[in-house]
Structures are given as C-alpha cells and as structure tokens.
C-alpha cells in the first residue's frame, strides 16, 4: 500500500455488512499494518512536531472498545502518558451518562488528530468528542476570547483548500466561517453531545485516483492540522478554563481539611477502597495525609476524604 496506494478492497472491508463479522479480521489486520507503515513514511518529515503525542490505532476485531463493530480503521495521535496523568484527576470527576458510559477508547475521551478510513473515503481531522470534556471546554473558552479567536481564525486560514469545520453531519467549509458562526459555535461546543471537528474528507474515488501519491496527501493534511490540535488540546500551558487553578485549589482544600483532624478523633472514610469504614486518627502530616487506625489496620488517606464519624 505504501507505494501502490489504496484499493477498492481496502474500503470495502468497512462496508456495513462486515462491521460485526469476525470473518474479515485477518484482512482488516493486514490493512491496519499496511496503513501504519504508510503513516510512518508520511510523517517522517515532521516527527519532531509530534513530540508529546502518542500514536494509537483502533481495533480490527469487533469488541467492547468499538461496540462490537469495525466500521472504520483509525490511526490517531493524542496526549502521551504524561499529558494524560496531568488531566486524569479532572477527567475522573466528570459525569458519565448513558450516551458515554461505554465510550472507553482514547478517541472517546481526548482530542485526537486522526486518519480514519471508512467505506466512503478517508477523513483526516482534529476531533473533539463529547467525552473529551476538558478539551471541549478549553476550545469553547478560547473561541469566547477575542485574542484566542483571532488566533483560531488565522490557523483556519492557513489550512489546505477544502477544509471543513463544525459538528459531525453538519460541517461547513472553513472559507464560509464568520465571527458570528464562531461565536455560536463556542456556545454549542461547551458540553455538546456531538463531536466537533476540523479537517478534510477525501472521497473514495479521489483517494483511489491518487494511487501512490496518497501518502504525500495524507502527510500534508496531518501536518497542516497539527497547530490546530495544539491550539485545542488542554495542557498546563494551554489552560483557558483554569483547570490548573482548580486542581491547586482542590489540593489546598484537602490540606486544609486534613488540619481539622487531631490524633484521637473518630472519623469516617468517604471515598476509596475503605469507603464507609470508621476509625481513629493516629497522626496527620503537612501533605494533607492522615493516618487512620481502622480496626487492626493503619491506613493513610487524604484529609479531604475524611469526615467526622458522627457526620451523616
């Protein structure tokens, strides 16, 4: 594939009648391997721009991660382990509803830069799914602010022709974007239940016509979208919603909570493995940690995870 380009057989692996079938697992695995090799070649010239990102790929076998259907093959980049650690405690506190509780793949919880092969063609996009709540709010906050909105407009103007932006099933050409549309988008993006994206769609017939030049085209598309990924993805240095401040305040509150307990106090553990257990405070420290005797055991918990034993 790296030299000859895509084939009709490749696209047909993702036809609806094959989504849930295990008969096509081997061919899908071979297609995935070939796609990864193609992407390796296509991204060689800008590997340095991918620092801090981890590459992933979707499963070729129907399972719980893809809700037991393989309707596409994804090759994608998202925040690396360090980036995920930085955001983990905030993501852990976001609510899950019946629409998102089974969305457990990285592409469901993080902004991604993705190459997606479906039966009808190839999408190359920066995607913000509903489960990427921190990135979602970060994007909305940046669109709300004049300076950041101007920066976004410049980034969009620098994209290749035919780039599209908006919510799935209703994107518009980036050339049609206006300040009014961006402002409306900010309101819709915050806590939206639909995936927001910006990028390109390469129709099946066009991808086939490109032949061996498909790698060059994919390379140009991915490279053009990297600045937009960086603009959207929450980091401690790209924090439009003050997540860092929130986490610091939370830690400070836990330290404050720990000081309210003294050795000998009876307490109840309200979260974690020992939730509901009562015990007696043995000692506290300056890092908001409290040692509690629970029966014959001593456990160390955060002060914020304790309540007076008499509390309901």
N, C-alpha and C positions, 0 to 999 in steps of 0.2 A: 504493500500500500504506500510506503514512504516514497516510492518512485513512480508508481503507476496511477496513483490517485484512488478515489472512491469508486465503488461499483454498485450497480443496482441491487445485487445480492446483499451487500452490506446494509443498505437502507431497509430492505425487506425483512431483515432479521427483527425489526422493531414494528412489524405490522400487528394490528390489534389481535389477530387470531393466534399470535405466537407469544403474547405477553406473559401468560401464566403457564406456558408449556416448558417442561424440562427437556424436551426432545432437542431443543436448539441450544442447550447450554454450551456444548463444545464449540460450536460455530461462533457463539457470542463471545466466548473466552478468547478465541483466536482473533476475532475482530477487535476486542479490547486490547490485546497485546500489540496488534498492529497499530492501533490508534495511539497507544502510549509511545511506541517507537517514533511515530510521525511527530508527535508533540515534542519529544526530546530533541529532534532535529530542528523543529520550527522555533523553539525557544532558546536555542544555543546562543544566539547573538545578544540576548538581554537577560541572561541568568542572574546577573548582579541586581537587576531590578526586582527580582523575586525573593530577595533576602527577607526573612521574617515570615514567609509564607510556606505552607506545607501543601504538597500536591496530593490529591486523592482521586479515586475513581469509584464509580458506582458498581454495584454487584451485577454480574451477568446471570445469576441464578435467582429465581423468584424466592423471596424470603421476607421476614418481618420488616427489614430495613426499607424495602421497596414496596411494601404492602402486597407482596406476592405477585408482582407483575413487573416485567422488564420492558418498559415502553420506550426506553432510550438508553444510550450509553453516555455517561458523564465523565469528563476529565476536568478536574477543577482545582482551584487554589483557594485556600482560606488561611486564617491566622494559625501560626505554629503553636507548639505546646506552651511556650512562654506566654504568648498572647492569650491563649485560652485560659491559662491559670490566672492571668490578670483580670479576666472578665467573669470567671467562673462563679464567684460568690454572688455577683449581681444577677447572673442568669438563673442561679439556683432559687432566687426569690421571686422570679416571675411566675405568674399563674399559667396553668395549662388547662385548656378546655377540651371538649370532645373533638374539636377540629384539629388540635395539635398534639394530643397526648401520645399518639402513635408515630409522630414525626420525630424520629430519633437519629437520623443521619445528619452529618455535619452540614449538609446543604439545607437542612431544615432550621438550623439554629444560628448560622453565621452568614454574614455577607460573603458571597463567593464570586470568583471570576471563573466562568465555566464555558467549556466547549461541550455542546450537547448534540449528539447525533440521534435524530428521530427518523421515522419513515419518510417524512416530507422534506427533510433537509437538515441543515446544521445551524444551530444558534450559538453565537459567541456573545456572552453577556456578563455584565456585573449584575448580580441578583440579590435583592434584599427580601427574603421570605418573611411571612408573618411571625415565625418563631425567633427571628433574629431581632429581638425586641430592643436591645441596646443600640445596634446599628441602625435600626429603623428610626428610633427617636433621635439619634445623633444626626441622621440625614435630615429629618424634619426640622430640627433646631437650626441646622446650618442654612437650610433654604429660607427660614424665617429671618435670618440676619442679613442685612444689606451687603456687607463686605463678603461674607461667605457665599451669598447668592451670586454676586458678580464673579467670584472665582469659579463657581459651577458653570455659569454661562460661558466663560472662557474655555473651560475644559470641554464643554459640549461642542463649542465652535471648532475645536481642534480635532474632533473625531473625523473618521473617514466618511465619505458620502454614504447615504442610505442608513445612517444610524437612526435608531428609534428609541423612544423613551416613554415610560409610563407603566401602568398596571397591566398584568397579563390579560390577554384577549382584547386589550383596548389601547395599544401603544400608538404614539403619534411620531411623525418624523421630527427629528431634533431641529430641523430648519423651520418648523412651524411653531416652535416654542416661543412663548412670550412671558413677560414678567407676571402677568395675571395668571397664566396657566401654571407657572412655577409656584406662585403663592397658593393657588388652590391645591396644588399637589402636596405642598407642605402639610396642609390640614388633613388631606386624605392619607398621607403616608404615616402619620402618627397613629399607631395601634391599628393599622389596616389589617384586614383578614385576607388580602390578596398580595401576591408577590409583585414587587416593584422592580423594574429592570431597565437597563440602558445597554444597547448593543446592536448586534446585526443578525439578520436572518439570511442565510444563503440557501435558496431553494434547491431542492434535489437536482433538478435538471442543470442548474448553474454549477453546482458542485461537481457533477459528472463531466461537464464540459471543460472544467479547469484541468482535469487529468492530473498530471504530476505537479502542476503549479498550486495544488490545493494547500500544500504546506506553507508556501510563501504567503498566500492569502490569509491563512489562519494566524501566521506569525504577525502580520501587520495588524490584524484585528485585536489580538491579545495585547500586543504592545501599546496600541492606542488607548486601550481601556484601563491599563494599569494605574495611571494617575487618578482616574475616577474611583477605582477601588480604594486607593489610599485616602482619597477625599472623604469617602463614606465610612470606612471601617473605623470603629471606635478603638482608640489607644489612649494611654495616659497623656500623650502629647497631642491627641486629636479628640478632645473631650468637650463637645459643645453642650452637653447636658449635665456636666459636673458630677459624673459618676465617681471620679476620684475623690471629690469633696464629700460625696455621700458616704463612701467607704471609710474615709478618715473620720467623719463624724460618728459613724457606727462603731468604729474601734474605740473612739474616745468615750462613747456612751457605755461600752462594755467595761472599759477601765473604771468609769465612774460607778457602774453597778457593782463591780467587784468590791469596792471600798465600803459598801453599805453592810457587808457581812463581816462579822468578827468570829474568831475561834469560839466554838461552843454554840453558835447559832444553829437552830434547826432549819433546814432548807429543803426545797423540793426541786428536782431537776426537771426542766420543762421541755428540753429538746434532746435529740440524740439517742444513743443506744440505751441509756439509763432513764429515759423519759418516764416521769411518773414516780420514780423512786425518791424516797426521802432519806436524809442523812444529817450528819452534824459536821459543820465546818471545822476543819483542822487547822488550816492556815491559808493566807492569801499572799499574792505577790504583786509587783508593780506592772506586770504584763497582763493584768486582768484575769489571771488564772486563780482558781480556788480549789484547794484540795479538800475533798469531802469524804468522810467515812460513811460508807453505805453498807450496813451490816458488818461483815468481817473484812470488807474490801475498802481500799482507799482509791478514789478516782479523782482525776484532775479535769475540771470543766471550766469553760469561760464564765466569768461572773454574770454576763448577760443572759446566760442560760439557766440561771437560778432564780427562784422566788422563795419568799418566806414560807415555811412549811404550812402555816395557817392560811395562806392565800388560796382562794378558790380556783 
